[in-house]
Each structure stands twice: as C-alpha cells, then as structure tokens.
Amino acid sequence: MENYSKEELLEARRAIASTNAKMEKVLLKLREGTPQHTLATRRLAAFRIAVDLIDRELEE
C-alpha cells in the first residue's frame, strides 16, 4: 500500500466527508427500492468506511 502524507489524508477525509453529507441529503429525496436509492446507500456505506480507515491511519 502506498504511503500518504498526513496532509493528503486530511484533504481526502474532508473531500469524502463533504461528499458524504451531500449524498445523505440526496438519499432523502430518493424513493426506497429504486436503483438510485440502493446505489446511494451503498456509496454512503463506502464513504463511511473510507473515513474510518483514514481516521485509523491518522491515529497511527
């Protein structure tokens, strides 16, 4: 795995968190059971995982 600087990780975290917040707002407007809703839900889960992994890396 490639090594990233603290600044790169912080910037990536900010970008992902921003996109995550926007996706949460979009999700509220999508009808449950539609492909768009499913995709948005899966993306939100992926973004949460990414933020958690970045946080773990920053703690080390």
BAFI-3210 file (N, C-alpha, C; in Angstrom, 3 decimals, decimal comma, padded with zeros to 6 digits):
// residues 60
n [1|2|3|4|5|6|7|8|9|10|11|12|13|14|15|16|17|18|19|20|21|22|23|24|25|26|27|28|29|30|31|32|33|34|35|36|37|38|39|40|41|42|43|44|45|46|47|48|49|50|51|52|53|54|55|56|57|58|59|60]
n.u [000,843|000,455|002,192|000,840|000,918|000,227|-001,174|-002,273|-003,996|-005,741|-006,907|-008,173|-009,984|-011,592|-012,740|-014,147|-015,900|-017,412|-018,662|-020,085|-021,926|-023,450|-024,502|-026,136|-028,190|-029,254|-030,115|-032,387|-034,267|-034,695|-036,634|-037,233|-036,046|-035,572|-033,155|-031,400|-031,600|-030,574|-027,935|-027,011|-027,176|-025,287|-022,995|-022,818|-022,248|-019,741|-018,288|-018,348|-016,823|-014,392|-013,735|-013,465|-011,245|-009,285|-009,184|-008,172|-005,651|-004,549|-004,382|-002,293]
n.v [-001,181|002,222|004,965|007,785|011,293|013,103|015,428|014,860|012,767|014,093|015,958|014,254|013,070|015,263|015,828|013,442|013,389|015,668|014,982|012,822|014,047|015,456|013,323|012,143|014,001|013,811|011,186|011,278|012,255|010,300|007,547|004,731|001,492|001,902|001,722|003,911|004,716|002,473|002,468|004,949|004,421|002,368|003,749|005,637|003,946|003,013|005,410|006,003|003,896|004,490|006,942|006,071|004,342|006,153|007,745|005,842|005,434|007,970|008,036|006,365]
n.w [000,000|-000,715|000,800|002,361|002,942|005,993|005,449|002,923|003,604|005,369|003,635|001,823|003,563|004,240|001,737|001,209|003,401|002,867|000,439|001,391|003,126|001,264|-000,200|001,720|001,902|-000,684|-000,655|000,939|-000,797|-002,618|-003,725|-001,783|-002,595|-005,255|-007,940|-007,806|-005,141|-003,838|-004,847|-003,843|-001,098|-000,832|-001,603|000,452|002,609|001,784|001,795|004,529|005,529|004,287|005,521|008,170|007,882|007,067|009,357|011,200|010,099|010,478|013,221|013,847]
ca.u [000,000|001,221|002,183|000,326|001,259|-000,879|-001,939|-003,055|-005,078|-006,711|-007,633|-009,058|-011,062|-012,505|-013,472|-015,090|-016,934|-018,266|-019,483|-020,970|-023,012|-024,304|-025,209|-027,188|-029,308|-029,823|-030,778|-033,714|-035,158|-034,857|-037,622|-036,642|-036,276|-035,121|-031,710|-030,680|-031,566|-029,634|-026,587|-026,663|-026,976|-024,000|-021,929|-022,701|-021,535|-018,342|-017,678|-018,150|-015,675|-013,192|-013,419|-012,961|-009,889|-008,384|-009,021|-007,263|-004,296|-004,081|-004,111|-001,036]
ca.v [000,000|003,460|005,828|009,124|012,249|013,479|016,452|014,181|012,039|015,062|016,520|013,191|012,922|016,413|015,657|012,332|013,805|016,619|014,210|012,013|014,918|015,725|012,088|011,947|014,868|013,234|009,935|011,610|012,576|009,129|006,579|003,466|000,374|002,222|001,514|005,108|004,674|001,406|002,942|005,992|003,763|001,666|004,756|006,180|002,947|003,025|006,656|005,868|003,004|005,227|007,915|005,301|003,873|007,315|008,096|004,859|005,717|009,195|007,762|005,613]
ca.w [000,000|-000,823|001,982|002,097|003,992|006,865|004,736|001,883|004,267|005,881|002,495|001,330|004,545|004,075|000,482|001,363|004,351|002,162|-000,494|002,215|003,583|000,105|-000,535|002,713|001,501|-001,896|-000,280|001,472|-001,916|-003,470|-003,270|-001,356|-003,502|-006,609|-008,112|-007,362|-003,676|-003,482|-005,159|-002,881|000,199|-000,887|-001,629|001,808|003,413|001,344|002,279|005,979|005,705|003,881|006,577|009,313|007,577|007,102|010,777|011,792|009,600|011,097|014,643|013,986]
c.u [000,884|001,126|001,741|000,708|000,011|-001,782|-002,821|-004,239|-006,149|-007,553|-008,611|-010,240|-012,077|-013,360|-014,529|-016,222|-017,912|-019,209|-020,494|-022,172|-023,986|-025,129|-026,340|-028,417|-030,020|-030,631|-032,194|-034,735|-035,439|-035,853|-036,930|-037,014|-035,862|-033,624|-030,882|-030,536|-030,556|-028,202|-026,139|-026,385|-025,629|-022,826|-021,724|-021,939|-020,055|-017,617|-017,418|-016,947|-014,381|-012,771|-012,864|-011,528|-008,888|-008,133|-008,061|-005,824|-003,719|-003,733|-002,763|000,171]
c.v [001,239|004,256|007,222|010,035|012,555|014,495|015,832|013,434|012,985|015,663|015,493|013,011|014,040|016,244|014,557|012,724|014,785|015,898|013,364|012,838|015,220|014,499|011,813|012,791|014,318|011,986|010,186|011,851|011,379|008,153|005,263|002,352|000,641|001,952|002,709|005,120|003,635|001,858|003,999|005,395|003,060|002,643|005,359|005,216|002,937|004,279|006,579|004,973|003,740|006,225|007,193|004,831|005,014|007,731|007,141|005,132|006,965|008,994|007,076|006,511]
c.w [000,000|000,476|001,576|003,255|004,813|006,165|003,648|002,487|004,788|004,759|001,923|002,269|004,409|002,825|000,601|002,301|003,700|001,205|000,261|002,682|002,439|-000,272|000,453|002,369|000,268|-001,557|000,225|000,364|-002,817|-002,860|-002,951|-002,332|-004,929|-006,723|-007,622|-005,837|-003,209|-003,709|-004,153|-001,503|000,244|-000,910|-000,250|002,708|003,064|001,842|003,777|006,277|005,377|004,957|007,803|009,087|007,588|008,548|011,480|011,373|010,255|012,568|014,851|013,956]
res [m|e|n|y|s|k|e|e|l|l|e|a|r|r|a|i|a|s|t|n|a|k|m|e|k|v|l|l|k|l|r|e|g|t|p|q|h|t|l|a|t|r|r|l|a|a|f|r|i|a|v|d|l|i|d|r|e|l|e|e]
***
